[in-house]
Amino acid sequence: MKINANEISALIKEQIKNYHAKIDSSDVGTVVTVGDGIALIYGLDQAMLGELLLFPNDVYGMVMNLEEGHVGAVLLGDDTLIKEGDTVKRTKQVMEVPVGDELLGRVVNALGQPIDGLGEIKTKKNRPIERIAPGVITRKSVNTPLETGITAIDAMTPIGRGQRELIIGDRQTGKTAIAIDAIINQKGKNVLCIYVAIGQKNSTVAQIVDKLKSHGAMEYTLVMAATASEPAPMLYVAPYAGCAMAEEWMEQGKDVLIIYDDLSKHAVAYRALSLLLKRSPGREAYPGDVFYLHSRLLERACKLSDEFGGGSITALPIVETQSGDISAYIPTNVISITDGQIFLTTDLFNAGQRPAIDSGLSVSRVGGAAQFKATKQVARSLKIDLASFLEMKSFSQFGSDLDKSTLAILKHGEVLLQVLRQEQYKVRSLSEQVFGLFIAKTNKLDELPIEEVGKTVEAAHQYVKNNHPNILKDIDNKKELSEETEKALNKAIDDFFQVNKK
């Protein structure tokens, strides 16, 4: 038998051609460089953007750069446990977090792992952290109020369920205080809450959890903490993970309130990652896609139409300004994404006004459609009255002899500021808010010394509550001021001033 060399070589070539290795080289890579929470990996040709990678010592990473020669990944753990030459494996799944009711009352990190020492959280489901926002057809217009319990907000810049309202101001002006009060006020209102702390101190988060517990708010709240001591990738992932958890509840037809505290630190964390991943910096050293960073997050907050369950996510992002500069890059980005902003100023805060809301720069582009009729009735002229007061105040500094009408506007403005003053953790019911603004409209408080206004409003409310409880119950139940209620309220206020005449 003659052996043909050509036939043998053709046979071997055919076998080599059809040979499949058990381990595909595209599923395993090698760490080229590692440091600052970033790893560059050679190999992994088939890796997806946002895919989870498994490093040695059970450290996970997430793919963020897909380049010709290598893959760039951010590490969701301790980068000192990884060294050059380590083997990296694909998980073939995008970044996911656990979701479900089991998370309520717990404190978790950006990966959904418990950090409160209360044991394991056994959830039945996971969701990807990134998702395309619901389309226009699946949405419904905002029509239900989300009560914050803060008179100044519910009256002037109302928030509806499914809205995105930005809380903006310098550091130490009470931004977080507003968010925490809004969570406390959701007790018994069928709203689940998520507080995402981005770049806060551990002690600050612990204090917030403590306050929520003492007010019985942790029962319906989940706290997610990506603290300042954690690597930048955890800070970057946190808001998306929180939003994924909120979406699970929204799709079950529930209403969710989510606080992002704060997106300035989130943008800084993303900038750090981008620069380390060699993405070219743009304005203020932020990468060009920093607008998309927040828009794809906040667009996921919405009110779903009834066919899709009618659930909602209301987002209250917080942004910190430098010296009140709302024209900076990140503030203008987030202002243009949201449906209004609550602007807090240092001047008002230092003057003792709490909350320190600037009524001129604060606006709600949606909430008015969801505002209770009773609040609308008493707060209709509130913004105009405060605007004319502030205008008169600036002019009155230059003149000494003022006419009666100017003095009246100045006095009424001071009274309104006193009525809008509110201590932290002391949320007000609808009837309390309506009563305060109603009594201010009667101008009876204008005759009192300014320092007595707050006490008088409280005393008058207590008097009506004790002697005419049906009036306040009527406001709380019907959510509007009928002619009879208005007459009864005027009569009760007259009686109070008659009784308390000195």
Secondary structure in CASP SS format (residue, H / E / C, confidence):
PFRMAT SS
TARGET T0000
AUTHOR 0000-0000-0000
METHOD secondary structure of the structure
MODEL  1
M C 1.00
K C 1.00
I C 1.00
N C 1.00
A H 1.00
N H 1.00
E H 1.00
I H 1.00
S H 1.00
A H 1.00
L H 1.00
I H 1.00
K H 1.00
E H 1.00
Q H 1.00
I H 1.00
K H 1.00
N C 1.00
Y C 1.00
H C 1.00
A C 1.00
K C 1.00
I C 1.00
D C 1.00
S H 1.00
S H 1.00
D H 1.00
V E 1.00
G E 1.00
T E 1.00
V E 1.00
V E 1.00
T E 1.00
V E 1.00
G E 1.00
D C 1.00
G C 1.00
I E 1.00
A E 1.00
L E 1.00
I E 1.00
Y E 1.00
G E 1.00
L C 1.00
D C 1.00
Q C 1.00
A C 1.00
M C 1.00
L C 1.00
G C 1.00
E E 1.00
L E 1.00
L E 1.00
L E 1.00
F C 1.00
P H 1.00
N H 1.00
D H 1.00
V C 1.00
Y E 1.00
G E 1.00
M E 1.00
V E 1.00
M E 1.00
N E 1.00
L E 1.00
E C 1.00
E C 1.00
G C 1.00
H C 1.00
V E 1.00
G E 1.00
A E 1.00
V E 1.00
L E 1.00
L C 1.00
G C 1.00
D C 1.00
D H 1.00
T H 1.00
L H 1.00
I C 1.00
K C 1.00
E C 1.00
G C 1.00
D C 1.00
T E 1.00
V E 1.00
K E 1.00
R E 1.00
T E 1.00
K E 1.00
Q E 1.00
V E 1.00
M C 1.00
E E 1.00
V E 1.00
P E 1.00
V E 1.00
G C 1.00
D H 1.00
E H 1.00
L H 1.00
L C 1.00
G C 1.00
R C 1.00
V E 1.00
V E 1.00
N C 1.00
A C 1.00
L C 1.00
G C 1.00
Q C 1.00
P E 1.00
I C 1.00
D C 1.00
G C 1.00
L C 1.00
G C 1.00
E C 1.00
I C 1.00
K C 1.00
T C 1.00
K C 1.00
K E 1.00
N E 1.00
R E 1.00
P E 1.00
I C 1.00
E C 1.00
R C 1.00
I C 1.00
A C 1.00
P C 1.00
G C 1.00
V C 1.00
I C 1.00
T C 1.00
R E 1.00
K C 1.00
S C 1.00
V C 1.00
N C 1.00
T C 1.00
P E 1.00
L C 1.00
E C 1.00
T C 1.00
G C 1.00
I C 1.00
T H 1.00
A H 1.00
I H 1.00
D H 1.00
A H 1.00
M H 1.00
T C 1.00
P C 1.00
I C 1.00
G E 1.00
R C 1.00
G C 1.00
Q C 1.00
R E 1.00
E C 1.00
L E 1.00
I E 1.00
I E 1.00
G E 1.00
D C 1.00
R C 1.00
Q C 1.00
T C 1.00
G C 1.00
K H 1.00
T H 1.00
A H 1.00
I H 1.00
A H 1.00
I H 1.00
D H 1.00
A H 1.00
I H 1.00
I H 1.00
N C 1.00
Q C 1.00
K C 1.00
G C 1.00
K C 1.00
N C 1.00
V E 1.00
L E 1.00
C E 1.00
I E 1.00
Y E 1.00
V E 1.00
A E 1.00
I E 1.00
G C 1.00
Q C 1.00
K C 1.00
N H 1.00
S H 1.00
T H 1.00
V H 1.00
A H 1.00
Q H 1.00
I H 1.00
V H 1.00
D H 1.00
K H 1.00
L H 1.00
K H 1.00
S H 1.00
H C 1.00
G C 1.00
A C 1.00
M H 1.00
E H 1.00
Y H 1.00
T E 1.00
L E 1.00
V E 1.00
M E 1.00
A E 1.00
A E 1.00
T C 1.00
A C 1.00
S C 1.00
E C 1.00
P C 1.00
A H 1.00
P H 1.00
M H 1.00
L H 1.00
Y H 1.00
V H 1.00
A H 1.00
P H 1.00
Y H 1.00
A H 1.00
G H 1.00
C H 1.00
A H 1.00
M H 1.00
A H 1.00
E H 1.00
E H 1.00
W H 1.00
M H 1.00
E C 1.00
Q C 1.00
G C 1.00
K C 1.00
D E 1.00
V E 1.00
L E 1.00
I E 1.00
I E 1.00
Y E 1.00
D E 1.00
D C 1.00
L H 1.00
S H 1.00
K H 1.00
H H 1.00
A H 1.00
V H 1.00
A H 1.00
Y H 1.00
R H 1.00
A H 1.00
L H 1.00
S H 1.00
L H 1.00
L H 1.00
L C 1.00
K C 1.00
R C 1.00
S C 1.00
P E 1.00
G C 1.00
R H 1.00
E H 1.00
A H 1.00
Y C 1.00
P E 1.00
G C 1.00
D C 1.00
V H 1.00
F H 1.00
Y H 1.00
L H 1.00
H H 1.00
S H 1.00
R H 1.00
L H 1.00
L H 1.00
E C 1.00
R C 1.00
A C 1.00
C C 1.00
K E 1.00
L E 1.00
S C 1.00
D H 1.00
E H 1.00
F H 1.00
G C 1.00
G C 1.00
G C 1.00
S E 1.00
I E 1.00
T E 1.00
A E 1.00
L E 1.00
P E 1.00
I E 1.00
V E 1.00
E E 1.00
T C 1.00
Q C 1.00
S C 1.00
G C 1.00
D C 1.00
I C 1.00
S C 1.00
A C 1.00
Y H 1.00
I H 1.00
P H 1.00
T H 1.00
N H 1.00
V H 1.00
I H 1.00
S H 1.00
I H 1.00
T C 1.00
D C 1.00
G E 1.00
Q E 1.00
I E 1.00
F E 1.00
L E 1.00
T C 1.00
T H 1.00
D H 1.00
L H 1.00
F H 1.00
N H 1.00
A C 1.00
G C 1.00
Q C 1.00
R C 1.00
P C 1.00
A C 1.00
I E 1.00
D C 1.00
S C 1.00
G C 1.00
L C 1.00
S C 1.00
V E 1.00
S E 1.00
R C 1.00
V C 1.00
G H 1.00
G H 1.00
A H 1.00
A H 1.00
Q C 1.00
F C 1.00
K H 1.00
A H 1.00
T H 1.00
K H 1.00
Q H 1.00
V H 1.00
A H 1.00
R C 1.00
S C 1.00
L H 1.00
K H 1.00
I H 1.00
D H 1.00
L H 1.00
A H 1.00
S H 1.00
F H 1.00
L H 1.00
E H 1.00
M H 1.00
K H 1.00
S H 1.00
F H 1.00
S H 1.00
Q C 1.00
F C 1.00
G C 1.00
S C 1.00
D C 1.00
L C 1.00
D C 1.00
K H 1.00
S H 1.00
T H 1.00
L H 1.00
A H 1.00
I H 1.00
L H 1.00
K H 1.00
H H 1.00
G H 1.00
E H 1.00
V H 1.00
L H 1.00
L H 1.00
Q H 1.00
V H 1.00
L H 1.00
R C 1.00
Q C 1.00
E C 1.00
Q C 1.00
Y C 1.00
K C 1.00
V C 1.00
R C 1.00
S C 1.00
L H 1.00
S H 1.00
E H 1.00
Q H 1.00
V H 1.00
F H 1.00
G H 1.00
L H 1.00
F H 1.00
I H 1.00
A H 1.00
K H 1.00
T C 1.00
N C 1.00
K C 1.00
L H 1.00
D H 1.00
E H 1.00
L C 1.00
P C 1.00
I H 1.00
E H 1.00
E H 1.00
V H 1.00
G H 1.00
K H 1.00
T H 1.00
V H 1.00
E H 1.00
A H 1.00
A H 1.00
H H 1.00
Q H 1.00
Y H 1.00
V H 1.00
K H 1.00
N H 1.00
N H 1.00
H C 1.00
P H 1.00
N H 1.00
I H 1.00
L H 1.00
K H 1.00
D H 1.00
I H 1.00
D H 1.00
N H 1.00
K H 1.00
K C 1.00
E C 1.00
L C 1.00
S C 1.00
E H 1.00
E H 1.00
T H 1.00
E H 1.00
K H 1.00
A H 1.00
L H 1.00
N H 1.00
K H 1.00
A H 1.00
I H 1.00
D H 1.00
D H 1.00
F H 1.00
F H 1.00
Q H 1.00
V H 1.00
N C 1.00
K C 1.00
K C 1.00
END
